[in-house]
Amino acid sequence: MADTPVYMIVNVASISDPDSYRTYEKGFFPILKKHGGEFITYDDSPDTFEGTETLTGRAIIFKFPSAEAAKAWYNDPDYQTLSEHRRGATELRFLTMVKTLPPRG
């Protein structure tokens, strides 16, 4: 079976240290590309139409060619070192991998 793309959906509720978060952002894209990742979009004021929870802060979406590529990105020692800037600078609500449907045959 061929690999199917996966999407990462992230909610950063707040950024308490913009300088440290900027360091994270600058280092993020080279590591994302190293693992075949593609940045899709972000939104600092997402709209929630229904539900009991409201998404606040920054919503981010990016994509990998496979779950294996996403896991390799997340477990990359360079990413883990870099992510300390995000961890110390933000309140992260979630970083979630969403799988796509496999191709129909």
KOLGU-4560 file (N, C-alpha, C; in nm, 3 decimals, padded with zeros to 5 digits):
<recs>
<n_xx: 00.084 n_yy: -00.119 n_zz: 00.000 ca_xx: 00.000 ca_yy: 00.000 ca_zz: 00.000 c_xx: 00.088 c_yy: 00.124 c_zz: 00.000 mol: A seq: 1 type: MET>
<n_xx: 00.055 n_yy: 00.223 n_zz: -00.080 ca_xx: 00.132 ca_yy: 00.347 ca_zz: -00.089 c_xx: 00.112 c_yy: 00.431 c_zz: 00.037 mol: A seq: 2 type: ALA>
<n_xx: 00.213 n_yy: 00.511 n_zz: 00.066 ca_xx: 00.200 ca_yy: 00.604 ca_zz: 00.178 c_xx: 00.089 c_yy: 00.703 c_zz: 00.150 mol: A seq: 3 type: ASP>
<n_xx: 00.020 n_yy: 00.742 n_zz: 00.253 ca_xx: -00.083 ca_yy: 00.845 ca_zz: 00.239 c_xx: -00.042 c_yy: 00.966 c_zz: 00.322 mol: A seq: 4 type: THR>
<n_xx: -00.073 n_yy: 01.085 n_zz: 00.274 ca_xx: -00.035 ca_yy: 01.206 ca_zz: 00.346 c_xx: -00.104 c_yy: 01.214 c_zz: 00.482 mol: A seq: 5 type: PRO>
<n_xx: -00.040 n_yy: 01.287 n_zz: 00.571 ca_xx: -00.098 ca_yy: 01.318 ca_zz: 00.701 c_xx: -00.087 c_yy: 01.468 c_zz: 00.723 mol: A seq: 6 type: VAL>
<n_xx: -00.175 n_yy: 01.519 n_zz: 00.805 ca_xx: -00.176 ca_yy: 01.662 ca_zz: 00.837 c_xx: -00.148 c_yy: 01.678 c_zz: 00.986 mol: A seq: 7 type: TYR>
<n_xx: -00.074 n_yy: 01.781 n_zz: 01.019 ca_xx: -00.052 ca_yy: 01.817 ca_zz: 01.159 c_xx: -00.137 c_yy: 01.939 c_zz: 01.185 mol: A seq: 8 type: MET>
<n_xx: -00.216 n_yy: 01.932 n_zz: 01.291 ca_xx: -00.300 ca_yy: 02.043 ca_zz: 01.332 c_xx: -00.252 c_yy: 02.085 c_zz: 01.471 mol: A seq: 9 type: ILE>
<n_xx: -00.222 n_yy: 02.213 n_zz: 01.485 ca_xx: -00.161 ca_yy: 02.265 ca_zz: 01.606 c_xx: -00.244 c_yy: 02.381 c_zz: 01.658 mol: A seq: 10 type: VAL>
<n_xx: -00.257 n_yy: 02.389 n_zz: 01.790 ca_xx: -00.319 ca_yy: 02.506 ca_zz: 01.851 c_xx: -00.226 c_yy: 02.561 c_zz: 01.958 mol: A seq: 11 type: ASN>
<n_xx: -00.169 n_yy: 02.676 n_zz: 01.929 ca_xx: -00.089 ca_yy: 02.750 ca_zz: 02.026 c_xx: -00.182 c_yy: 02.852 c_zz: 02.089 mol: A seq: 12 type: VAL>
<n_xx: -00.222 n_yy: 02.828 n_zz: 02.214 ca_xx: -00.321 ca_yy: 02.913 ca_zz: 02.279 c_xx: -00.268 c_yy: 03.053 c_zz: 02.303 mol: A seq: 13 type: ALA>
<n_xx: -00.140 n_yy: 03.063 n_zz: 02.343 ca_xx: -00.082 ca_yy: 03.195 ca_zz: 02.368 c_xx: 00.069 c_yy: 03.187 c_zz: 02.354 mol: A seq: 14 type: SER>
<n_xx: 00.127 n_yy: 03.302 n_zz: 02.326 ca_xx: 00.273 ca_yy: 03.315 ca_zz: 02.314 c_xx: 00.317 c_yy: 03.413 c_zz: 02.421 mol: A seq: 15 type: ILE>
<n_xx: 00.393 n_yy: 03.364 n_zz: 02.517 ca_xx: 00.437 ca_yy: 03.448 ca_zz: 02.628 c_xx: 00.575 c_yy: 03.510 c_zz: 02.607 mol: A seq: 16 type: SER>
<n_xx: 00.653 n_yy: 03.452 n_zz: 02.517 ca_xx: 00.788 ca_yy: 03.502 ca_zz: 02.488 c_xx: 00.807 c_yy: 03.508 c_zz: 02.337 mol: A seq: 17 type: ASP>
<n_xx: 00.767 n_yy: 03.621 n_zz: 02.275 ca_xx: 00.773 ca_yy: 03.632 ca_zz: 02.129 c_xx: 00.913 c_yy: 03.612 c_zz: 02.071 mol: A seq: 18 type: PRO>
<n_xx: 01.018 n_yy: 03.656 n_zz: 02.140 ca_xx: 01.154 ca_yy: 03.641 ca_zz: 02.087 c_xx: 01.194 c_yy: 03.494 c_zz: 02.080 mol: A seq: 19 type: ASP>
<n_xx: 01.165 n_yy: 03.419 n_zz: 02.183 ca_xx: 01.198 ca_yy: 03.277 ca_zz: 02.183 c_xx: 01.114 c_yy: 03.202 c_zz: 02.079 mol: A seq: 20 type: SER>
<n_xx: 00.987 n_yy: 03.241 n_zz: 02.065 ca_xx: 00.901 ca_yy: 03.177 ca_zz: 01.966 c_xx: 00.951 c_yy: 03.209 c_zz: 01.825 mol: A seq: 21 type: TYR>
<n_xx: 01.000 n_yy: 03.331 n_zz: 01.802 ca_xx: 01.055 ca_yy: 03.369 ca_zz: 01.672 c_xx: 01.176 c_yy: 03.281 c_zz: 01.639 mol: A seq: 22 type: ARG>
<n_xx: 01.260 n_yy: 03.252 n_zz: 01.739 ca_xx: 01.374 ca_yy: 03.161 ca_zz: 01.719 c_xx: 01.323 c_yy: 03.025 c_zz: 01.673 mol: A seq: 23 type: THR>
<n_xx: 01.216 n_yy: 02.976 n_zz: 01.735 ca_xx: 01.155 ca_yy: 02.849 ca_zz: 01.696 c_xx: 01.105 c_yy: 02.855 c_zz: 01.552 mol: A seq: 24 type: TYR>
<n_xx: 01.033 n_yy: 02.962 n_zz: 01.518 ca_xx: 00.978 ca_yy: 02.974 ca_zz: 01.382 c_xx: 01.089 c_yy: 02.973 c_zz: 01.277 mol: A seq: 25 type: GLU>
<n_xx: 01.197 n_yy: 03.045 n_zz: 01.302 ca_xx: 01.307 ca_yy: 03.053 ca_zz: 01.204 c_xx: 01.372 c_yy: 02.917 c_zz: 01.182 mol: A seq: 26 type: LYS>
<n_xx: 01.383 n_yy: 02.836 n_zz: 01.284 ca_xx: 01.445 ca_yy: 02.704 ca_zz: 01.270 c_xx: 01.349 c_yy: 02.595 c_zz: 01.224 mol: A seq: 27 type: GLY>
<n_xx: 01.219 n_yy: 02.621 n_zz: 01.235 ca_xx: 01.116 ca_yy: 02.521 ca_zz: 01.205 c_xx: 01.115 c_yy: 02.478 c_zz: 01.059 mol: A seq: 28 type: PHE>
<n_xx: 01.118 n_yy: 02.573 n_zz: 00.967 ca_xx: 01.098 ca_yy: 02.542 ca_zz: 00.826 c_xx: 01.207 c_yy: 02.454 c_zz: 00.765 mol: A seq: 29 type: PHE>
<n_xx: 01.335 n_yy: 02.475 n_zz: 00.793 ca_xx: 01.436 ca_yy: 02.383 ca_zz: 00.739 c_xx: 01.418 c_yy: 02.238 c_zz: 00.787 mol: A seq: 30 type: PRO>
<n_xx: 01.378 n_yy: 02.221 n_zz: 00.912 ca_xx: 01.358 ca_yy: 02.085 ca_zz: 00.964 c_xx: 01.232 c_yy: 02.023 c_zz: 00.904 mol: A seq: 31 type: ILE>
<n_xx: 01.128 n_yy: 02.104 n_zz: 00.886 ca_xx: 01.006 ca_yy: 02.057 ca_zz: 00.821 c_xx: 01.037 c_yy: 02.005 c_zz: 00.681 mol: A seq: 32 type: LEU>
<n_xx: 01.111 n_yy: 02.085 n_zz: 00.603 ca_xx: 01.145 ca_yy: 02.047 ca_zz: 00.465 c_xx: 01.235 c_yy: 01.923 c_zz: 00.462 mol: A seq: 33 type: LYS>
<n_xx: 01.325 n_yy: 01.911 n_zz: 00.558 ca_xx: 01.415 ca_yy: 01.795 ca_zz: 00.568 c_xx: 01.336 c_yy: 01.664 c_zz: 00.569 mol: A seq: 34 type: LYS>
<n_xx: 01.215 n_yy: 01.667 n_zz: 00.626 ca_xx: 01.132 ca_yy: 01.547 ca_zz: 00.638 c_xx: 01.017 c_yy: 01.544 c_zz: 00.537 mol: A seq: 35 type: HIS>
<n_xx: 01.028 n_yy: 01.626 n_zz: 00.434 ca_xx: 00.926 ca_yy: 01.626 ca_zz: 00.328 c_xx: 00.800 c_yy: 01.699 c_zz: 00.365 mol: A seq: 36 type: GLY>
<n_xx: 00.805 n_yy: 01.777 n_zz: 00.473 ca_xx: 00.687 ca_yy: 01.849 ca_zz: 00.519 c_xx: 00.657 c_yy: 01.972 c_zz: 00.435 mol: A seq: 37 type: GLY>
<n_xx: 00.532 n_yy: 02.011 n_zz: 00.439 ca_xx: 00.485 ca_yy: 02.128 ca_zz: 00.364 c_xx: 00.396 c_yy: 02.212 c_zz: 00.455 mol: A seq: 38 type: GLU>
<n_xx: 00.430 n_yy: 02.339 n_zz: 00.470 ca_xx: 00.348 ca_yy: 02.431 ca_zz: 00.548 c_xx: 00.223 c_yy: 02.464 c_zz: 00.469 mol: A seq: 39 type: PHE>
<n_xx: 00.107 n_yy: 02.457 n_zz: 00.532 ca_xx: -00.019 ca_yy: 02.487 ca_zz: 00.463 c_xx: -00.066 c_yy: 02.628 c_zz: 00.500 mol: A seq: 40 type: ILE>
<n_xx: -00.091 n_yy: 02.655 n_zz: 00.629 ca_xx: -00.141 ca_yy: 02.786 ca_zz: 00.669 c_xx: -00.137 c_yy: 02.801 c_zz: 00.821 mol: A seq: 41 type: THR>
<n_xx: -00.159 n_yy: 02.924 n_zz: 00.864 ca_xx: -00.185 ca_yy: 02.950 ca_zz: 01.006 c_xx: -00.288 c_yy: 03.061 c_zz: 01.014 mol: A seq: 42 type: TYR>
<n_xx: -00.354 n_yy: 03.071 n_zz: 01.129 ca_xx: -00.456 ca_yy: 03.173 ca_zz: 01.149 c_xx: -00.453 c_yy: 03.214 c_zz: 01.295 mol: A seq: 43 type: ASP>
<n_xx: -00.438 n_yy: 03.344 n_zz: 01.320 ca_xx: -00.437 ca_yy: 03.394 ca_zz: 01.457 c_xx: -00.576 c_yy: 03.428 c_zz: 01.510 mol: A seq: 44 type: ASP>
<n_xx: -00.678 n_yy: 03.410 n_zz: 01.428 ca_xx: -00.815 ca_yy: 03.434 ca_zz: 01.476 c_xx: -00.912 c_yy: 03.337 c_zz: 01.407 mol: A seq: 45 type: SER>
<n_xx: -00.897 n_yy: 03.206 n_zz: 01.434 ca_xx: -00.986 ca_yy: 03.108 ca_zz: 01.371 c_xx: -01.130 c_yy: 03.122 c_zz: 01.420 mol: A seq: 46 type: PRO>
<n_xx: -01.223 n_yy: 03.087 n_zz: 01.335 ca_xx: -01.365 ca_yy: 03.092 ca_zz: 01.369 c_xx: -01.416 c_yy: 02.953 c_zz: 01.401 mol: A seq: 47 type: ASP>
<n_xx: -01.480 n_yy: 02.939 n_zz: 01.516 ca_xx: -01.544 ca_yy: 02.813 ca_zz: 01.554 c_xx: -01.694 c_yy: 02.828 c_zz: 01.528 mol: A seq: 48 type: THR>
<n_xx: -01.749 n_yy: 02.741 n_zz: 01.446 ca_xx: -01.891 ca_yy: 02.749 ca_zz: 01.412 c_xx: -01.980 c_yy: 02.671 c_zz: 01.509 mol: A seq: 49 type: PHE>
<n_xx: -01.930 n_yy: 02.559 n_zz: 01.561 ca_xx: -02.011 ca_yy: 02.477 ca_zz: 01.651 c_xx: -01.921 c_yy: 02.411 c_zz: 01.753 mol: A seq: 50 type: GLU>
<n_xx: -01.982 n_yy: 02.364 n_zz: 01.860 ca_xx: -01.909 ca_yy: 02.287 ca_zz: 01.960 c_xx: -01.898 c_yy: 02.361 c_zz: 02.092 mol: A seq: 51 type: GLY>
<n_xx: -01.856 n_yy: 02.287 n_zz: 02.193 ca_xx: -01.845 ca_yy: 02.344 ca_zz: 02.327 c_xx: -01.709 c_yy: 02.407 c_zz: 02.353 mol: A seq: 52 type: THR>
<n_xx: -01.612 n_yy: 02.380 n_zz: 02.269 ca_xx: -01.479 ca_yy: 02.437 ca_zz: 02.283 c_xx: -01.455 c_yy: 02.539 c_zz: 02.172 mol: A seq: 53 type: GLU>
<n_xx: -01.390 n_yy: 02.647 n_zz: 02.205 ca_xx: -01.354 ca_yy: 02.748 ca_zz: 02.106 c_xx: -01.204 c_yy: 02.746 c_zz: 02.087 mol: A seq: 54 type: THR>
<n_xx: -01.161 n_yy: 02.737 n_zz: 01.963 ca_xx: -01.019 ca_yy: 02.740 ca_zz: 01.931 c_xx: -00.972 c_yy: 02.885 c_zz: 01.943 mol: A seq: 55 type: LEU>
<n_xx: -00.877 n_yy: 02.909 n_zz: 02.031 ca_xx: -00.824 ca_yy: 03.043 ca_zz: 02.049 c_xx: -00.675 c_yy: 03.043 c_zz: 02.024 mol: A seq: 56 type: THR>
<n_xx: -00.620 n_yy: 03.159 n_zz: 01.998 ca_xx: -00.477 ca_yy: 03.169 ca_zz: 01.972 c_xx: -00.448 c_yy: 03.138 c_zz: 01.827 mol: A seq: 57 type: GLY>
<n_xx: -00.337 n_yy: 03.071 n_zz: 01.803 ca_xx: -00.290 ca_yy: 03.043 ca_zz: 01.667 c_xx: -00.321 c_yy: 02.898 c_zz: 01.630 mol: A seq: 58 type: ARG>
<n_xx: -00.388 n_yy: 02.881 n_zz: 01.516 ca_xx: -00.410 ca_yy: 02.748 ca_zz: 01.457 c_xx: -00.312 c_yy: 02.733 c_zz: 01.341 mol: A seq: 59 type: ALA>
<n_xx: -00.246 n_yy: 02.619 n_zz: 01.335 ca_xx: -00.143 ca_yy: 02.595 ca_zz: 01.233 c_xx: -00.172 c_yy: 02.460 c_zz: 01.169 mol: A seq: 60 type: ILE>
<n_xx: -00.155 n_yy: 02.453 n_zz: 01.036 ca_xx: -00.173 ca_yy: 02.327 ca_zz: 00.963 c_xx: -00.053 c_yy: 02.307 c_zz: 00.872 mol: A seq: 61 type: ILE>
<n_xx: 00.008 n_yy: 02.189 n_zz: 00.881 ca_xx: 00.111 ca_yy: 02.151 ca_zz: 00.787 c_xx: 00.097 c_yy: 02.004 c_zz: 00.755 mol: A seq: 62 type: PHE>
<n_xx: 00.170 n_yy: 01.958 n_zz: 00.653 ca_xx: 00.145 ca_yy: 01.826 ca_zz: 00.593 c_xx: 00.276 c_yy: 01.751 c_zz: 00.575 mol: A seq: 63 type: LYS>
<n_xx: 00.268 n_yy: 01.619 n_zz: 00.586 ca_xx: 00.380 ca_yy: 01.529 ca_zz: 00.555 c_xx: 00.333 c_yy: 01.424 c_zz: 00.456 mol: A seq: 64 type: PHE>
<n_xx: 00.426 n_yy: 01.367 n_zz: 00.378 ca_xx: 00.386 ca_yy: 01.266 ca_zz: 00.280 c_xx: 00.341 c_yy: 01.134 c_zz: 00.342 mol: A seq: 65 type: PRO>
<n_xx: 00.373 n_yy: 01.113 n_zz: 00.470 ca_xx: 00.334 ca_yy: 00.987 ca_zz: 00.537 c_xx: 00.341 c_yy: 01.006 c_zz: 00.688 mol: A seq: 66 type: SER>
<n_xx: 00.278 n_yy: 00.914 n_zz: 00.760 ca_xx: 00.286 ca_yy: 00.915 ca_zz: 00.905 c_xx: 00.430 c_yy: 00.892 c_zz: 00.951 mol: A seq: 67 type: ALA>
<n_xx: 00.503 n_yy: 00.808 n_zz: 00.877 ca_xx: 00.642 ca_yy: 00.782 ca_zz: 00.913 c_xx: 00.726 c_yy: 00.908 c_zz: 00.903 mol: A seq: 68 type: GLU>
<n_xx: 00.703 n_yy: 00.989 n_zz: 00.799 ca_xx: 00.777 ca_yy: 01.115 ca_zz: 00.783 c_xx: 00.742 c_yy: 01.211 c_zz: 00.897 mol: A seq: 69 type: ALA>
<n_xx: 00.615 n_yy: 01.216 n_zz: 00.936 ca_xx: 00.574 ca_yy: 01.303 ca_zz: 01.046 c_xx: 00.640 c_yy: 01.261 c_zz: 01.177 mol: A seq: 70 type: ALA>
<n_xx: 00.643 n_yy: 01.131 n_zz: 01.201 ca_xx: 00.705 ca_yy: 01.081 ca_zz: 01.324 c_xx: 00.856 c_yy: 01.105 c_zz: 01.323 mol: A seq: 71 type: LYS>
<n_xx: 00.918 n_yy: 01.091 n_zz: 01.207 ca_xx: 01.062 ca_yy: 01.117 ca_zz: 01.195 c_xx: 01.091 c_yy: 01.265 c_zz: 01.222 mol: A seq: 72 type: ALA>
<n_xx: 01.006 n_yy: 01.353 n_zz: 01.172 ca_xx: 01.021 ca_yy: 01.497 ca_zz: 01.199 c_xx: 01.011 c_yy: 01.523 c_zz: 01.349 mol: A seq: 73 type: TRP>
<n_xx: 00.905 n_yy: 01.473 n_zz: 01.411 ca_xx: 00.883 ca_yy: 01.500 ca_zz: 01.553 c_xx: 00.996 c_yy: 01.444 c_zz: 01.639 mol: A seq: 74 type: TYR>
<n_xx: 01.047 n_yy: 01.328 n_zz: 01.604 ca_xx: 01.152 ca_yy: 01.263 ca_zz: 01.683 c_xx: 01.293 c_yy: 01.306 c_zz: 01.644 mol: A seq: 75 type: ASN>
<n_xx: 01.307 n_yy: 01.389 n_zz: 01.542 ca_xx: 01.438 ca_yy: 01.438 ca_zz: 01.500 c_xx: 01.504 c_yy: 01.513 c_zz: 01.617 mol: A seq: 76 type: ASP>
<n_xx: 01.624 n_yy: 01.475 n_zz: 01.656 ca_xx: 01.690 ca_yy: 01.544 ca_zz: 01.768 c_xx: 01.703 c_yy: 01.695 c_zz: 01.746 mol: A seq: 77 type: PRO>
<n_xx: 01.725 n_yy: 01.738 n_zz: 01.621 ca_xx: 01.732 ca_yy: 01.881 ca_zz: 01.593 c_xx: 01.598 c_yy: 01.949 c_zz: 01.622 mol: A seq: 78 type: ASP>
<n_xx: 01.488 n_yy: 01.882 n_zz: 01.584 ca_xx: 01.357 ca_yy: 01.940 ca_zz: 01.612 c_xx: 01.331 c_yy: 01.943 c_zz: 01.763 mol: A seq: 79 type: TYR>
<n_xx: 01.363 n_yy: 01.836 n_zz: 01.831 ca_xx: 01.338 ca_yy: 01.833 ca_zz: 01.974 c_xx: 01.416 c_yy: 01.943 c_zz: 02.047 mol: A seq: 80 type: GLN>
<n_xx: 01.539 n_yy: 01.967 n_zz: 02.005 ca_xx: 01.618 ca_yy: 02.076 ca_zz: 02.064 c_xx: 01.552 c_yy: 02.210 c_zz: 02.034 mol: A seq: 81 type: THR>
<n_xx: 01.516 n_yy: 02.232 n_zz: 01.908 ca_xx: 01.452 ca_yy: 02.356 ca_zz: 01.868 c_xx: 01.319 c_yy: 02.376 c_zz: 01.940 mol: A seq: 82 type: LEU>
<n_xx: 01.242 n_yy: 02.271 n_zz: 01.957 ca_xx: 01.108 ca_yy: 02.283 ca_zz: 02.016 c_xx: 01.111 c_yy: 02.330 c_zz: 02.161 mol: A seq: 83 type: SER>
<n_xx: 01.227 n_yy: 02.323 n_zz: 02.226 ca_xx: 01.237 ca_yy: 02.378 ca_zz: 02.362 c_xx: 01.206 c_yy: 02.527 c_zz: 02.362 mol: A seq: 84 type: GLU>
<n_xx: 01.237 n_yy: 02.598 n_zz: 02.253 ca_xx: 01.203 ca_yy: 02.740 ca_zz: 02.242 c_xx: 01.051 c_yy: 02.757 c_zz: 02.241 mol: A seq: 85 type: HIS>
<n_xx: 00.980 n_yy: 02.671 n_zz: 02.167 ca_xx: 00.834 ca_yy: 02.677 ca_zz: 02.164 c_xx: 00.775 c_yy: 02.639 c_zz: 02.299 mol: A seq: 86 type: ARG>
<n_xx: 00.827 n_yy: 02.534 n_zz: 02.356 ca_xx: 00.773 ca_yy: 02.486 ca_zz: 02.484 c_xx: 00.784 c_yy: 02.591 c_zz: 02.593 mol: A seq: 87 type: ARG>
<n_xx: 00.896 n_yy: 02.663 n_zz: 02.593 ca_xx: 00.916 ca_yy: 02.766 ca_zz: 02.695 c_xx: 00.845 c_yy: 02.896 c_zz: 02.666 mol: A seq: 88 type: GLY>
<n_xx: 00.801 n_yy: 02.916 n_zz: 02.541 ca_xx: 00.746 ca_yy: 03.045 ca_zz: 02.499 c_xx: 00.596 c_yy: 03.045 c_zz: 02.476 mol: A seq: 89 type: ALA>
<n_xx: 00.533 n_yy: 02.926 n_zz: 02.481 ca_xx: 00.390 ca_yy: 02.919 ca_zz: 02.446 c_xx: 00.313 c_yy: 02.831 c_zz: 02.542 mol: A seq: 90 type: THR>
<n_xx: 00.182 n_yy: 02.845 n_zz: 02.534 ca_xx: 00.091 ca_yy: 02.747 ca_zz: 02.592 c_xx: 00.036 c_yy: 02.669 c_zz: 02.473 mol: A seq: 91 type: GLU>
<n_xx: 00.081 n_yy: 02.545 n_zz: 02.459 ca_xx: 00.039 ca_yy: 02.461 ca_zz: 02.348 c_xx: -00.080 c_yy: 02.377 c_zz: 02.393 mol: A seq: 92 type: LEU>
<n_xx: -00.191 n_yy: 02.388 n_zz: 02.320 ca_xx: -00.308 ca_yy: 02.306 ca_zz: 02.352 c_xx: -00.295 c_yy: 02.168 c_zz: 02.290 mol: A seq: 93 type: ARG>
<n_xx: -00.254 n_yy: 02.163 n_zz: 02.163 ca_xx: -00.234 ca_yy: 02.033 ca_zz: 02.100 c_xx: -00.149 c_yy: 02.044 c_zz: 01.975 mol: A seq: 94 type: PHE>
<n_xx: -00.084 n_yy: 01.934 n_zz: 01.944 ca_xx: -00.011 ca_yy: 01.911 ca_zz: 01.820 c_xx: -00.054 c_yy: 01.770 c_zz: 01.779 mol: A seq: 95 type: LEU>
<n_xx: -00.143 n_yy: 01.762 n_zz: 01.681 ca_xx: -00.213 ca_yy: 01.637 ca_zz: 01.651 c_xx: -00.192 c_yy: 01.596 c_zz: 01.506 mol: A seq: 96 type: THR>
<n_xx: -00.166 n_yy: 01.468 n_zz: 01.484 ca_xx: -00.155 ca_yy: 01.414 ca_zz: 01.350 c_xx: -00.290 c_yy: 01.358 c_zz: 01.306 mol: A seq: 97 type: MET>
<n_xx: -00.335 n_yy: 01.400 n_zz: 01.188 ca_xx: -00.462 ca_yy: 01.353 ca_zz: 01.132 c_xx: -00.429 c_yy: 01.281 c_zz: 01.003 mol: A seq: 98 type: VAL>
<n_xx: -00.469 n_yy: 01.154 n_zz: 00.994 ca_xx: -00.438 ca_yy: 01.071 ca_zz: 00.877 c_xx: -00.545 c_yy: 01.091 c_zz: 00.769 mol: A seq: 99 type: LYS>
<n_xx: -00.504 n_yy: 01.077 n_zz: 00.644 ca_xx: -00.598 ca_yy: 01.082 ca_zz: 00.532 c_xx: -00.645 c_yy: 00.941 c_zz: 00.500 mol: A seq: 100 type: THR>
<n_xx: -00.748 n_yy: 00.932 n_zz: 00.423 ca_xx: -00.797 ca_yy: 00.801 ca_zz: 00.381 c_xx: -00.698 c_yy: 00.736 c_zz: 00.285 mol: A seq: 101 type: LEU>
<n_xx: -00.679 n_yy: 00.605 n_zz: 00.292 ca_xx: -00.591 ca_yy: 00.540 ca_zz: 00.195 c_xx: -00.652 c_yy: 00.546 c_zz: 00.056 mol: A seq: 102 type: PRO>
<n_xx: -00.567 n_yy: 00.538 n_zz: -00.047 ca_xx: -00.622 ca_yy: 00.540 ca_zz: -00.183 c_xx: -00.715 c_yy: 00.422 c_zz: -00.207 mol: A seq: 103 type: PRO>
<n_xx: -00.820 n_yy: 00.446 n_zz: -00.282 ca_xx: -00.913 ca_yy: 00.338 ca_zz: -00.315 c_xx: -00.861 c_yy: 00.263 c_zz: -00.436 mol: A seq: 104 type: ARG>
<n_xx: -00.876 n_yy: 00.133 n_zz: -00.432 ca_xx: -00.822 ca_yy: 00.054 ca_zz: -00.541 c_xx: -00.922 c_yy: -00.024 c_zz: -00.619 mol: A seq: 105 type: GLY>
</recs>
